[in-house]
Amino acid sequence: MSHDSNNIMVILSSPSGAGKTTISKKIQQKYQNFKISVSHTTRKPRSNEVEGIDYYFVDENNFKNKIKNNEFYEYAKIFGNYYGTSKESVLNLLNNKNDVLFDIDWQGTQQLSRFKELNLLKIFILPPSKEELKKRLIQRNQDKLDVVEERLKAYDADSAHKQDYDHVVINDNLENCFKEVEKIILIKKGKK
């Protein structure tokens, strides 16, 4: 097992815009012991994003060197940018006795699942419908319409992977979805 089998690693995945990031942040706020695994990315920071809290922002050369040196548990190229989970940042959290939250997609989940020593709990969050997702993406308005279209196209591919997960939760209402995810986590923690 991992360093301390009481530490769990929760993966939250969802099609873009279905609420996984919001739910990750809510878990982290309520349970001080949970830390979000901060990914490395080559994309430019959005105006409200902070280095080391939202992402580690690196250039593409730097990222590719890390791939070569086998420094990632998982990485993927999504919408033209690289994203990856560094082994070092995860191990630091575990060594501090933290539980770890991963806000990653199904590709990353498949890669992480290959590391049998990681104590993973995999939760997939779905919007109530594709129409609802479209509405949310447009409301969020961070993204231009062509990006919204691209994300909606990805939705079908993403949803097809829900069987790779231990649990699927529908985010019809954020509060209910959060409670559902919380319950799943507490049951898993209690079993240890």
Secondary structure, DSSP 8 states (H G I E B T S, - for coil): --SSTT--EEEEE-STTSSHHHHHHHHHHH-TTEEE--EEE-S---TT--BTTTEEE--HHHHHHHHHTT-EEEEEEETTEEEEEEHHHHHHHHHTT-EEEEE--HHHHHHHHT-TTS-EEEEEEE-S-HHHHHHHHHHH-SS-HHHHHHHHHHHHHHHTTGGGSSEEEE-SSHHHHHHHHHHHHHHHHHH-
